[in-house]
């Protein structure tokens, strides 16, 4: 089965009500408040969901119990007065709560803006496969990159309010590992989470016709090798049209990461671009998932770009 475009949510307008949730790790209160202030400066009306600042009573790596984290997301999504749901941070925990969500109710509520990356990859996949909704792989409200990097903020703001202006992505550092041009439906996220999600209930069984978007943090070259090898062995990359790589923060010397990417992906015979500018790095551009896009990786060393063929939001 070939991937098809997903239902896109509506763009945001001044005064839009925005819920901030914590599906994964615990959230620093000071960073959360600074992030909310930035959203208010965009003429949005943000609020923190009830359990955003919780910490699990026994497991300090989780922002509250699985049930409470799921409830916050469920209630925000199903509230007709909420226009967008933004994640406060990643970390770990989305795997534990994703099956507690009522996906029938979420699907019935219709698409909304949903933003996050890292551990939130699990939810991007679930929204795509269980609800049929496009989402945004983008910066989270209580993270340093959102609070400190102007390019990161501007990319998200443009996507939310003027998505036509944010269709083409790519930092100057982007380069072709394997040159060429590819067209397909964007999907992906943190590659270790994609591998962890494979084989679980409701997980993706085919990515044919997809443009794979990947990045990660804290994964040494041998671990990235294992992750990509697993995805190749189970057929998860069969039929994809291209690969778009973002940052590999704290993954060891980049020469080792590049060697693994070339070794594992170069033989697929499809374009592969490195360092496009999204993920855990110093700049986190916003990448729409579930939309038709064109990956351009010129052989002559020209600028590499990912261009959505439709605006991320309607």
Backbone as CSV, one residue per row, in Angstrom:
resi,resn,N_x,N_y,N_z,CA_x,CA_y,CA_z,C_x,C_y,C_z
1,UNK,0.840,-1.184,0.000,0.000,0.000,0.000,0.887,1.249,0.000
2,UNK,0.595,2.185,-0.888,1.359,3.419,-0.998,0.806,4.475,-0.054
3,UNK,1.689,5.218,0.597,1.241,6.258,1.514,0.436,7.310,0.771
4,UNK,-0.612,7.794,1.436,-1.479,8.832,0.896,-1.400,10.064,1.786
5,UNK,-1.666,11.257,1.233,-1.687,12.461,2.080,-2.704,12.339,3.207
6,UNK,-2.381,12.926,4.343,-3.253,12.880,5.515,-4.055,14.172,5.627
7,UNK,-5.107,14.125,6.436,-5.950,15.308,6.647,-5.169,16.374,7.401
8,UNK,-5.141,17.598,6.852,-4.394,18.691,7.460,-5.303,19.548,8.340
9,UNK,-4.776,20.024,9.474,-5.571,20.902,10.342,-5.602,22.328,9.821
10,UNK,-6.439,23.136,10.446,-6.543,24.547,10.080,-5.387,25.339,10.676
11,UNK,-4.969,26.361,9.954,-3.940,27.269,10.468,-4.475,28.024,11.673
12,UNK,-3.566,28.596,12.445,-3.969,29.338,13.623,-4.212,30.803,13.295
13,UNK,-5.094,31.405,14.032,-5.393,32.835,13.928,-5.077,33.493,15.272
14,UNK,-4.871,34.797,15.288,-4.680,35.481,16.574,-5.823,35.162,17.531
15,UNK,-5.461,34.885,18.772,-6.454,34.529,19.775,-6.746,33.051,19.874
16,UNK,-6.119,32.229,19.034,-6.366,30.789,19.058,-6.021,30.201,20.420
17,UNK,-6.857,29.291,20.874,-6.651,28.605,22.146,-5.707,27.433,21.934
18,UNK,-4.633,27.378,22.724,-3.574,26.387,22.532,-3.332,25.653,23.844
19,UNK,-3.457,24.328,23.822,-3.175,23.508,24.997,-1.732,23.025,24.947
20,UNK,-1.037,23.085,26.071,0.322,22.550,26.179,0.267,21.322,27.079
21,UNK,0.708,20.196,26.543,0.626,18.924,27.257,2.012,18.330,27.438
22,UNK,2.123,17.349,28.331,3.412,16.681,28.609,3.210,15.171,28.522
23,UNK,3.275,14.605,27.312,3.031,13.168,27.158,4.187,12.289,27.612
24,UNK,5.336,12.892,27.891,6.545,12.085,28.116,7.231,12.440,29.424
25,UNK,8.348,13.175,29.367,9.140,13.443,30.555,8.700,14.663,31.334
26,UNK,9.199,14.809,32.575,8.825,15.934,33.437,9.299,17.261,32.867
27,UNK,8.546,18.308,33.175,8.743,19.617,32.557,9.237,20.627,33.587
28,UNK,10.350,21.311,33.341,10.797,22.378,34.244,9.804,23.542,34.227
29,UNK,9.345,23.956,35.404,8.309,24.983,35.494,8.759,26.313,34.908
30,UNK,10.042,26.678,35.113,10.488,27.976,34.616,10.524,28.006,33.100
31,UNK,10.965,26.908,32.496,10.984,26.856,31.034,9.575,26.873,30.463
32,UNK,8.667,26.172,31.122,7.284,26.160,30.656,6.714,27.567,30.643
33,UNK,6.920,28.316,31.717,6.355,29.658,31.786,6.971,30.576,30.743
34,UNK,8.268,30.437,30.512,8.901,31.244,29.465,8.342,30.898,28.088
35,UNK,8.101,29.610,27.855,7.523,29.198,26.586,6.109,29.707,26.399
36,UNK,5.317,29.658,27.454,3.951,30.180,27.382,3.958,31.677,27.101
37,UNK,4.908,32.389,27.698,5.010,33.833,27.448,5.317,34.112,25.975
38,UNK,6.187,33.299,25.378,6.485,33.483,23.961,5.244,33.263,23.110
39,UNK,4.451,32.258,23.453,3.222,32.008,22.700,2.236,33.157,22.866
40,UNK,2.176,33.714,24.067,1.297,34.868,24.277,1.752,36.048,23.421
41,UNK,3.058,36.172,23.242,3.590,37.222,22.394,3.216,37.049,20.931
42,UNK,2.780,35.857,20.559,2.294,35.595,19.196,0.782,35.819,19.097
43,UNK,0.187,36.408,20.119,-1.268,36.636,20.181,-2.059,35.332,20.237
44,UNK,-1.430,34.295,20.804,-2.146,33.059,21.077,-2.643,33.069,22.524
45,UNK,-3.539,32.158,22.818,-4.098,32.025,24.166,-3.733,30.641,24.704
46,UNK,-2.490,30.481,25.201,-2.046,29.158,25.640,-2.420,28.874,27.092
47,UNK,-2.566,27.591,27.380,-2.748,27.176,28.772,-2.052,25.844,28.977
48,UNK,-1.576,25.619,30.176,-0.942,24.361,30.537,-2.015,23.379,30.990
49,UNK,-2.022,22.187,30.407,-2.962,21.146,30.814,-2.732,20.805,32.290
50,UNK,-3.752,20.244,32.948,-3.698,20.074,34.415,-2.479,19.333,34.948
51,UNK,-1.950,18.367,34.191,-0.887,17.521,34.738,0.486,17.794,34.119
52,UNK,0.639,18.926,33.442,1.895,19.218,32.753,3.085,19.239,33.707
53,UNK,2.898,19.761,34.906,4.014,19.884,35.847,4.092,18.736,36.851
54,UNK,3.323,17.683,36.609,3.380,16.512,37.482,4.672,15.735,37.271
55,UNK,5.040,14.956,38.275,6.074,13.935,38.155,5.504,12.641,38.695
56,UNK,5.756,11.549,38.005,5.261,10.243,38.412,5.676,9.965,39.859
57,UNK,4.791,9.406,40.674,5.110,9.206,42.092,6.287,8.261,42.345
58,UNK,6.592,7.372,41.412,7.697,6.426,41.613,8.775,6.519,40.540
59,UNK,8.392,6.952,39.345,9.311,6.964,38.205,9.581,8.408,37.793
60,UNK,10.713,8.924,38.239,11.012,10.335,38.043,11.251,10.754,36.607
61,UNK,11.358,9.785,35.692,11.565,10.135,34.290,10.251,10.386,33.552
62,UNK,9.131,10.306,34.267,7.823,10.505,33.637,7.125,11.725,34.210
63,UNK,6.415,12.438,33.344,5.623,13.600,33.778,4.246,13.114,34.223
64,UNK,4.143,12.625,35.422,2.862,12.144,35.922,2.584,10.717,35.497
65,UNK,1.439,10.210,35.910,1.074,8.841,35.578,0.703,8.726,34.109
66,UNK,0.755,7.514,33.596,0.369,7.286,32.203,-1.060,7.759,31.956
67,UNK,-1.937,7.443,32.913,-3.351,7.799,32.751,-3.550,9.309,32.709
68,UNK,-2.849,10.030,33.572,-3.022,11.490,33.602,-2.428,12.144,32.354
69,UNK,-1.296,11.645,31.892,-0.709,12.214,30.678,-1.616,11.979,29.479
70,UNK,-2.194,10.786,29.408,-3.124,10.487,28.320,-4.393,11.331,28.436
71,UNK,-4.881,11.507,29.663,-6.119,12.279,29.863,-5.930,13.722,29.413
72,UNK,-4.792,14.311,29.738,-4.550,15.694,29.317,-4.622,15.837,27.802
73,UNK,-3.982,14.934,27.099,-3.985,15.006,25.638,-5.379,14.739,25.080
74,UNK,-6.030,13.731,25.617,-7.385,13.375,25.143,-8.356,14.534,25.329
75,UNK,-8.366,15.113,26.510,-9.324,16.178,26.794,-9.042,17.422,25.962
76,UNK,-7.765,17.736,25.761,-7.435,18.898,24.939,-7.877,18.667,23.500
77,UNK,-7.620,17.469,22.991,-7.966,17.203,21.596,-9.477,17.218,21.371
78,UNK,-10.200,16.709,22.305,-11.650,16.582,22.133,-12.415,17.821,22.580
79,UNK,-11.712,18.839,23.061,-12.348,20.099,23.440,-12.493,20.963,22.185
80,UNK,-13.709,21.238,21.741,-13.880,22.018,20.508,-13.351,23.441,20.613
81,UNK,-13.094,23.916,21.826,-12.556,25.255,22.005,-11.048,25.334,21.889
82,UNK,-10.371,24.178,21.735,-8.914,24.138,21.613,-8.536,23.985,20.145
83,UNK,-7.687,24.876,19.667,-7.294,24.882,18.257,-5.998,24.137,17.982
84,UNK,-5.159,23.976,18.983,-3.861,23.334,18.788,-3.413,22.677,20.077
85,UNK,-2.633,21.610,19.931,-2.047,20.915,21.071,-0.539,20.866,20.846
86,UNK,0.198,21.544,21.719,1.654,21.601,21.617,2.269,20.825,22.780
87,UNK,3.323,20.093,22.497,3.998,19.347,23.550,5.002,20.237,24.265
88,UNK,5.124,20.030,25.578,6.059,20.818,26.373,7.492,20.343,26.179
89,UNK,7.688,19.017,26.109,9.012,18.441,25.903,8.856,16.978,25.527
90,UNK,9.975,16.325,25.169,9.969,14.905,24.870,10.463,14.125,26.069
91,UNK,11.573,13.410,25.888,12.082,12.588,26.977,11.740,11.127,26.764
92,UNK,10.872,10.607,27.616,10.425,9.227,27.490,9.045,9.107,28.102
93,UNK,8.191,8.278,27.504,6.895,8.002,28.109,5.738,7.877,27.149
94,UNK,5.885,8.363,25.917,4.759,8.309,24.979,4.336,6.875,24.683
95,UNK,5.304,5.949,24.609,4.966,4.539,24.385,4.036,4.012,25.461
96,UNK,4.189,4.506,26.672,3.415,3.987,27.799,1.963,4.460,27.793
97,UNK,1.701,5.595,27.144,0.350,6.143,27.210,-0.410,6.137,25.884
98,UNK,0.278,5.838,24.774,-0.367,5.968,23.470,-1.580,5.050,23.329
99,UNK,-1.530,3.860,23.916,-2.654,2.931,23.798,-3.780,3.231,24.787
100,UNK,-3.560,4.203,25.678,-4.622,4.622,26.596,-5.520,5.678,25.978
101,UNK,-5.122,6.226,24.851,-5.923,7.252,24.181,-7.082,6.606,23.426
102,UNK,-8.212,7.298,23.393,-9.384,6.840,22.640,-9.255,7.382,21.217
103,UNK,-8.692,6.573,20.344,-8.410,7.056,18.998,-9.670,7.239,18.168
104,UNK,-10.719,6.542,18.497,-11.992,6.767,17.798,-12.525,8.164,18.110
105,UNK,-12.421,8.561,19.377,-12.881,9.893,19.766,-11.992,10.973,19.172
106,UNK,-10.691,10.717,19.152,-9.767,11.681,18.560,-10.048,11.853,17.072
107,UNK,-10.268,10.739,16.394,-10.576,10.803,14.968,-11.878,11.571,14.727
108,UNK,-12.856,11.343,15.569,-14.141,12.029,15.420,-14.022,13.529,15.676
109,UNK,-13.078,13.921,16.527,-12.890,15.344,16.832,-12.260,16.093,15.674
110,UNK,-11.632,15.363,14.768,-11.040,15.988,13.590,-9.612,16.446,13.819
111,UNK,-8.929,16.852,12.740,-7.522,17.256,12.857,-7.346,18.581,13.585
112,UNK,-6.257,18.663,14.337,-5.835,19.905,14.985,-4.321,20.009,14.839
113,UNK,-3.806,21.201,15.018,-2.354,21.376,15.030,-1.773,20.579,16.193
114,UNK,-0.769,19.764,15.896,-0.070,19.002,16.931,1.421,19.120,16.653
115,UNK,2.191,19.559,17.664,3.611,19.852,17.466,4.459,19.154,18.531
116,UNK,5.546,18.543,18.087,6.518,17.948,19.000,7.555,17.169,18.213
117,UNK,8.587,16.678,18.896,9.563,15.793,18.255,10.148,14.904,19.335
118,UNK,11.236,14.212,19.036,11.882,13.307,19.975,10.928,12.168,20.332
119,UNK,10.659,11.941,21.604,9.758,10.867,22.031,8.354,11.038,21.453
120,UNK,7.993,12.233,21.058,6.670,12.507,20.506,6.492,11.814,19.156
121,UNK,7.581,11.289,18.581,7.497,10.509,17.344,6.448,9.415,17.440
122,UNK,6.335,8.786,18.594,5.343,7.726,18.785,3.935,8.264,18.539
123,UNK,3.672,9.480,18.985,2.354,10.069,18.791,2.155,10.553,17.358
124,UNK,3.217,11.060,16.723,3.104,11.407,15.302,2.657,10.185,14.499
125,UNK,3.272,9.064,14.761,2.908,7.842,14.051,1.469,7.432,14.358
126,UNK,1.063,7.555,15.615,-0.299,7.170,15.984,-1.342,8.088,15.351
127,UNK,-1.084,9.397,15.349,-2.023,10.316,14.705,-2.138,10.003,13.215
128,UNK,-1.029,9.654,12.587,-1.063,9.327,11.161,-1.832,8.040,10.895
129,UNK,-1.537,6.999,11.667,-2.047,5.666,11.367,-3.406,5.386,11.987
130,UNK,-3.692,5.949,13.146,-4.950,5.643,13.828,-6.019,6.705,13.607
131,UNK,-5.591,7.923,13.271,-6.564,8.996,13.061,-6.544,9.533,11.639
132,UNK,-5.428,9.366,10.923,-5.324,9.890,9.568,-5.021,11.367,9.501
133,UNK,-4.349,11.898,10.542,-4.088,13.331,10.631,-2.620,13.655,10.381
134,UNK,-2.385,14.723,9.662,-1.054,15.294,9.505,-0.662,16.016,10.792
135,UNK,0.637,15.981,11.115,1.145,16.646,12.324,2.426,17.402,11.975
136,UNK,2.972,18.099,12.961,4.173,18.903,12.751,5.315,18.411,13.637
137,UNK,6.405,18.000,13.000,7.631,17.661,13.719,8.340,18.984,13.976
138,UNK,8.159,19.518,15.185,8.660,20.851,15.460,9.007,21.054,16.916
139,UNK,9.501,22.242,17.249,10.035,22.512,18.592,8.953,22.505,19.659
140,UNK,9.366,22.154,20.866,8.435,22.044,21.988,8.591,23.231,22.923
141,UNK,7.512,23.555,23.588,7.346,24.837,24.277,8.360,25.052,25.394
142,UNK,8.744,23.996,26.115,9.628,24.148,27.272,11.028,23.614,26.990
143,UNK,11.481,23.718,25.741,12.821,23.253,25.395,13.732,24.437,25.104
144,UNK,15.026,24.246,25.321,15.985,25.325,25.130,16.005,25.842,23.695
145,UNK,15.858,24.950,22.720,15.937,25.403,21.333,14.789,26.351,21.002
146,UNK,13.604,26.113,21.554,12.479,27.013,21.325,12.690,28.330,22.059
147,UNK,13.236,28.259,23.251,13.400,29.460,24.058,14.541,30.346,23.576
148,UNK,15.556,29.747,22.942,16.776,30.505,22.643,17.026,30.778,21.163
149,UNK,16.486,29.959,20.260,16.866,30.076,18.849,15.771,30.762,18.036
150,UNK,16.094,31.933,17.507,15.120,32.723,16.768,14.685,32.030,15.482
151,UNK,15.617,31.388,14.778,15.256,30.702,13.537,14.252,29.581,13.801
152,UNK,14.433,28.887,14.919,13.502,27.822,15.304,12.108,28.392,15.545
153,UNK,12.046,29.466,16.322,10.743,30.075,16.620,10.070,30.608,15.360
154,UNK,10.849,31.276,14.514,10.266,31.875,13.324,9.728,30.813,12.377
155,UNK,10.431,29.697,12.262,9.959,28.620,11.394,8.623,28.071,11.882
156,UNK,8.487,27.891,13.203,7.225,27.397,13.736,6.121,28.439,13.575
157,UNK,6.435,29.681,13.906,5.421,30.721,13.802,4.917,30.867,12.370
158,UNK,5.820,30.861,11.418,5.408,30.968,10.018,4.525,29.790,9.623
159,UNK,4.898,28.592,10.057,4.107,27.412,9.727,2.708,27.504,10.317
160,UNK,2.596,27.996,11.540,1.303,28.056,12.213,0.374,29.105,11.617
161,UNK,0.920,30.273,11.258,0.078,31.392,10.840,0.079,31.634,9.331
162,UNK,1.203,31.381,8.671,1.327,31.645,7.234,2.012,30.453,6.573
163,UNK,1.360,29.304,6.562,2.042,28.086,6.111,2.514,28.131,4.661
164,UNK,1.912,28.979,3.842,2.384,29.099,2.454,3.834,29.587,2.400
165,UNK,4.208,30.392,3.389,5.555,30.972,3.402,6.604,30.013,3.931
166,UNK,6.184,28.867,4.438,7.121,27.935,5.083,7.160,26.588,4.388
167,UNK,6.874,26.575,3.107,6.813,25.296,2.399,8.188,24.704,2.101
168,UNK,9.215,25.540,1.932,10.552,25.043,1.596,11.469,25.127,2.801
169,UNK,12.090,24.000,3.141,12.951,23.897,4.316,14.360,23.526,3.898
170,UNK,15.331,23.958,4.687,16.701,23.533,4.466,17.708,24.584,4.878
171,UNK,18.552,24.254,5.847,19.630,25.156,6.221,20.729,25.109,5.166
172,UNK,21.597,26.102,5.181,22.695,26.144,4.216,23.632,24.944,4.367
173,UNK,23.678,24.357,5.574,24.565,23.216,5.815,24.080,21.925,5.161
174,UNK,22.830,21.884,4.721,22.289,20.664,4.124,23.086,20.269,2.888
175,UNK,23.338,18.969,2.758,24.133,18.475,1.640,23.609,17.121,1.190
176,UNK,23.918,16.788,-0.065,23.472,15.515,-0.627,24.445,14.402,-0.261
177,UNK,23.989,13.423,0.510,24.766,12.203,0.695,24.636,11.325,-0.541
178,UNK,23.415,11.239,-1.044,23.138,10.564,-2.318,22.296,11.529,-3.134
179,UNK,22.812,12.059,-4.233,22.074,13.077,-4.974,20.862,12.512,-5.710
180,UNK,19.951,13.432,-6.052,18.769,13.053,-6.808,17.561,13.855,-6.366
181,UNK,16.436,13.545,-6.951,15.163,14.176,-6.606,14.159,13.095,-6.257
182,UNK,13.409,13.306,-5.185,12.424,12.316,-4.747,11.118,13.007,-4.386
183,UNK,10.029,12.307,-4.627,8.701,12.784,-4.255,8.013,11.727,-3.404
184,UNK,7.306,12.173,-2.392,6.597,11.223,-1.551,5.888,11.912,-0.409
185,UNK,5.276,11.119,0.454,4.559,11.615,1.628,5.503,11.572,2.822
186,UNK,5.671,12.703,3.488,6.603,12.760,4.609,6.113,11.941,5.798
187,UNK,7.043,11.239,6.435,6.741,10.515,7.673,8.049,10.319,8.411
188,UNK,7.952,10.031,9.720,9.159,9.716,10.476,9.290,10.489,11.751
189,UNK,10.552,10.826,12.102,10.853,11.499,13.354,12.151,10.966,13.929
190,UNK,12.174,10.759,15.216,13.346,10.235,15.911,13.503,8.760,15.532
191,UNK,14.613,8.405,14.877,14.695,7.094,14.243,14.706,5.950,15.254
192,UNK,15.276,6.149,16.433,15.246,5.082,17.430,13.826,4.806,17.909
193,UNK,12.987,5.842,17.919,11.587,5.658,18.303,10.802,4.959,17.205
194,UNK,11.135,5.233,15.944,10.494,4.518,14.849,10.793,3.024,14.949
195,UNK,12.052,2.697,15.266,12.420,1.290,15.400,11.734,0.656,16.606
196,UNK,11.620,1.408,17.703,10.962,0.883,18.899,9.473,0.671,18.671
197,UNK,8.877,1.504,17.821,7.442,1.410,17.551,7.104,0.252,16.627
198,UNK,8.047,-0.153,15.800,7.797,-1.197,14.815,7.360,-2.491,15.492
199,UNK,6.293,-3.072,14.977,5.787,-4.329,15.519,4.808,-4.185,16.661
200,UNK,4.583,-2.975,17.141,3.616,-2.763,18.218,2.208,-2.628,17.641
201,UNK,1.161,-2.744,18.471,-0.208,-2.654,17.956,-0.460,-1.345,17.209
202,UNK,-0.990,-1.438,16.011,-1.317,-0.263,15.224,-0.143,0.377,14.528
203,UNK,1.051,-0.245,14.593,2.242,0.361,14.002,2.208,0.277,12.485
204,UNK,3.046,1.076,11.864,3.134,1.125,10.412,3.628,-0.210,9.858
205,UNK,2.954,-0.702,8.826,3.364,-1.943,8.180,3.930,-1.708,6.787
206,UNK,3.730,-0.515,6.249,4.271,-0.185,4.944,4.561,1.304,4.879
207,UNK,5.671,1.649,4.239,6.005,3.055,4.026,6.250,3.336,2.553
208,UNK,5.723,2.483,1.699,5.945,2.625,0.257,5.438,3.984,-0.210
209,UNK,6.281,4.692,-0.959,5.914,6.021,-1.424,6.158,7.116,-0.412
210,UNK,6.830,6.781,0.680,7.074,7.768,1.727,8.445,8.415,1.609
211,UNK,8.524,9.651,2.062,9.792,10.352,2.234,10.136,10.280,3.714
212,UNK,11.162,9.532,4.054,11.508,9.290,5.450,12.280,10.468,6.026
213,UNK,11.796,10.982,7.153,12.396,12.100,7.873,12.974,11.547,9.170
214,UNK,14.306,11.628,9.371,14.901,11.023,10.571,15.953,11.926,11.209
215,UNK,16.088,11.775,12.510,17.108,12.429,13.335,17.177,11.659,14.640
216,UNK,18.119,12.044,15.521,18.180,11.393,16.824,19.163,12.134,17.718
217,UNK,19.236,11.703,18.962,20.169,12.279,19.923,20.710,11.178,20.824
218,UNK,21.986,11.301,21.185,22.581,10.373,22.138,22.737,8.951,21.633
219,UNK,22.723,8.752,20.329,22.873,7.416,19.749,24.223,7.335,19.046
220,UNK,25.151,6.581,19.591,26.461,6.437,18.975,26.332,5.718,17.633
221,UNK,27.359,5.844,16.760,27.251,5.249,15.427,26.839,3.779,15.424
222,UNK,27.379,2.971,16.349,27.025,1.547,16.321,25.557,1.334,16.662
223,UNK,25.003,2.203,17.526,23.589,2.075,17.870,22.714,2.533,16.698
224,UNK,23.115,3.604,16.023,22.380,4.014,14.833,22.436,2.920,13.772
225,UNK,23.589,2.294,13.615,23.732,1.168,12.687,22.700,0.090,13.024
226,UNK,22.598,-0.260,14.304,21.646,-1.289,14.713,20.208,-0.891,14.447
227,UNK,19.889,0.384,14.703,18.528,0.873,14.477,18.164,0.800,13.001
228,UNK,19.035,1.321,12.140,18.749,1.302,10.707,18.731,-0.128,10.162
229,UNK,19.629,-0.961,10.679,19.648,-2.350,10.234,18.357,-3.060,10.581
230,UNK,17.826,-2.793,11.771,16.552,-3.414,12.148,15.441,-2.960,11.217
231,UNK,15.375,-1.657,10.943,14.332,-1.154,10.051,14.452,-1.765,8.658
232,UNK,15.694,-1.934,8.193,15.901,-2.570,6.890,15.488,-4.039,6.916
233,UNK,15.839,-4.738,7.973,15.559,-6.181,8.037,14.077,-6.490,8.093
234,UNK,13.306,-5.631,8.761,11.864,-5.891,8.870,11.087,-5.312,7.695
235,UNK,11.792,-4.708,6.745,11.116,-4.190,5.567,10.474,-2.838,5.748
236,UNK,10.795,-2.149,6.856,10.145,-0.874,7.143,10.511,0.220,6.149
237,UNK,11.630,0.057,5.447,12.070,1.066,4.488,11.828,0.638,3.044
238,UNK,11.163,-0.488,2.840,10.888,-0.952,1.485,10.013,0.062,0.745
239,UNK,10.463,0.488,-0.419,9.639,1.337,-1.257,9.658,2.805,-0.926
240,UNK,10.482,3.235,0.053,10.527,4.668,0.329,11.243,5.371,-0.829
241,UNK,10.920,6.651,-1.026,11.436,7.362,-2.190,12.682,8.185,-1.889
242,UNK,12.914,8.513,-0.622,14.060,9.324,-0.245,14.178,9.406,1.253
243,UNK,15.323,9.905,1.727,15.562,10.048,3.167,16.062,11.462,3.447
244,UNK,15.433,12.104,4.425,15.790,13.455,4.838,16.344,13.369,6.258
245,UNK,17.612,13.701,6.445,18.242,13.595,7.762,18.378,14.974,8.406
246,UNK,18.096,15.025,9.696,18.265,16.240,10.463,19.521,16.181,11.302
247,UNK,19.413,16.541,12.573,20.582,16.611,13.446,20.826,15.278,14.145
248,UNK,22.070,15.085,14.567,22.484,13.887,15.312,23.241,14.355,16.557
249,UNK,22.520,15.085,17.393,23.104,15.715,18.575,23.630,14.663,19.548
250,UNK,24.864,14.860,20.022,25.479,13.983,21.024,25.529,12.529,20.564
251,UNK,25.722,12.332,19.268,25.800,10.982,18.709,27.239,10.588,18.361
252,UNK,28.197,11.309,18.906,29.584,11.007,18.602,30.062,11.798,17.402
253,UNK,31.317,11.596,16.991,31.857,12.327,15.837,30.974,12.136,14.611
254,UNK,30.662,13.259,13.949,29.709,13.166,12.849,30.240,12.317,11.690
255,UNK,31.556,12.226,11.539,32.112,11.393,10.477,31.636,9.948,10.631
256,UNK,31.524,9.483,11.879,31.036,8.130,12.115,29.572,7.984,11.776
257,UNK,28.773,9.013,12.108,27.347,8.981,11.771,27.165,8.988,10.259
258,UNK,27.901,9.863,9.576,27.785,9.931,8.116,28.144,8.588,7.477
259,UNK,29.192,7.942,7.990,29.593,6.650,7.429,28.475,5.618,7.576
260,UNK,27.798,5.626,8.725,26.695,4.689,8.940,25.541,5.002,8.000
261,UNK,25.193,6.285,7.866,24.091,6.660,6.982,24.370,6.222,5.546
262,UNK,25.591,6.445,5.089,25.943,6.038,3.726,25.914,4.525,3.576
263,UNK,26.428,3.822,4.564,26.498,2.368,4.490,25.114,1.732,4.495
264,UNK,24.245,2.219,5.375,22.932,1.600,5.542,21.886,2.111,4.540
265,UNK,21.991,3.370,4.125,20.969,3.957,3.265,21.431,4.135,1.825
266,UNK,22.745,4.229,1.618,23.259,4.501,0.285,22.911,3.436,-0.732
267,UNK,22.772,2.193,-0.272,22.494,1.094,-1.202,21.041,1.018,-1.639
268,UNK,20.174,1.882,-1.053,18.757,1.840,-1.409,18.485,2.441,-2.780
269,UNK,19.468,3.197,-3.314,19.289,3.778,-4.632,18.316,4.937,-4.671
270,UNK,18.213,5.670,-3.563,17.300,6.807,-3.463,18.066,8.008,-2.917
271,UNK,17.592,9.225,-3.172,18.280,10.405,-2.635,18.294,10.423,-1.103
272,UNK,19.425,10.872,-0.563,19.572,11.030,0.885,20.234,12.384,1.138
273,UNK,19.607,13.190,1.988,20.137,14.516,2.331,20.496,14.536,3.809
274,UNK,21.625,15.169,4.144,22.055,15.284,5.532,21.926,16.720,6.028
275,UNK,21.743,16.836,7.340,21.786,18.105,8.062,20.809,19.156,7.505
276,UNK,19.578,18.748,7.311,18.593,19.692,6.779,18.210,20.759,7.797
277,UNK,18.353,20.449,9.121,18.118,21.490,10.120,16.927,21.274,11.021
278,UNK,16.573,20.031,11.310,15.475,19.755,12.235,15.942,18.731,13.264
279,UNK,15.227,18.648,14.380,15.567,17.678,15.408,16.176,18.299,16.638
280,UNK,17.128,17.595,17.264,17.680,17.987,18.553,18.829,18.979,18.463
281,UNK,19.149,19.461,17.292,20.292,20.345,17.118,20.027,21.770,17.557
282,UNK,20.954,22.689,17.275,20.822,24.077,17.715,19.709,24.843,17.007
283,UNK,19.265,24.342,15.868,18.093,24.881,15.178,17.162,23.720,14.862
284,UNK,15.872,23.929,15.130,14.885,22.869,14.912,13.777,23.402,14.015
285,UNK,13.982,23.277,12.699,12.948,23.696,11.765,11.714,22.816,11.902
286,UNK,10.582,23.345,11.493,9.316,22.622,11.582,9.060,21.871,10.284
287,UNK,8.888,20.552,10.386,8.675,19.699,9.221,7.271,19.123,9.273
288,UNK,6.440,19.393,8.278,5.113,18.776,8.263,5.205,17.301,7.921
289,UNK,4.468,16.475,8.640,4.420,15.039,8.395,3.052,14.675,7.820
290,UNK,3.064,13.797,6.839,1.806,13.374,6.230,1.387,14.200,5.039
291,UNK,2.321,14.966,4.452,2.000,15.798,3.287,2.887,15.412,2.115
292,UNK,2.423,15.626,0.881,3.281,15.371,-0.281,4.393,16.402,-0.362
293,UNK,5.597,15.938,-0.653,6.752,16.839,-0.661,7.762,16.382,-1.703
294,UNK,8.672,17.299,-2.039,9.739,17.011,-2.984,11.074,17.236,-2.281
295,UNK,11.939,16.242,-2.337,13.294,16.343,-1.810,14.235,16.592,-2.985
296,UNK,14.971,17.688,-2.928,15.896,18.048,-4.001,17.317,18.000,-3.466
297,UNK,18.113,17.088,-4.008,19.508,16.909,-3.580,20.404,17.001,-4.804
298,UNK,20.777,18.208,-5.225,21.548,18.376,-6.465,22.915,17.703,-6.402
299,UNK,23.300,17.121,-7.515,24.594,16.456,-7.587,25.738,17.452,-7.674
300,UNK,25.429,18.694,-8.057,26.489,19.684,-8.254,26.828,20.469,-6.993
301,UNK,26.298,20.030,-5.871,26.575,20.725,-4.620,25.673,21.898,-4.349
302,UNK,24.620,22.060,-5.147,23.664,23.135,-4.919,22.852,22.919,-3.657
303,UNK,22.028,23.892,-3.318,21.279,23.856,-2.068,20.293,22.687,-2.050
304,UNK,20.319,21.943,-0.964,19.388,20.831,-0.765,18.163,21.334,-0.009
305,UNK,16.983,20.947,-0.466,15.751,21.429,0.142,14.709,20.328,0.207
306,UNK,13.782,20.512,1.135,12.557,19.725,1.208,11.411,20.698,1.041
307,UNK,10.596,20.524,0.022,9.512,21.445,-0.270,8.179,20.731,-0.211
308,UNK,7.314,21.169,0.707,5.958,20.627,0.771,5.176,21.111,-0.442
309,UNK,4.455,20.214,-1.071,3.698,20.585,-2.263,2.388,21.270,-1.923
310,UNK,2.007,21.198,-0.667,0.838,21.929,-0.167,1.248,22.579,1.156
311,UNK,0.614,23.658,1.564,0.924,24.210,2.888,0.637,23.183,3.989
312,UNK,1.414,23.248,5.060,1.242,22.287,6.155,-0.147,22.360,6.776
313,UNK,-0.719,23.559,6.807,-2.029,23.796,7.400,-2.944,24.430,6.355
314,UNK,-4.227,24.189,6.463,-5.170,24.734,5.477,-5.737,26.069,5.951
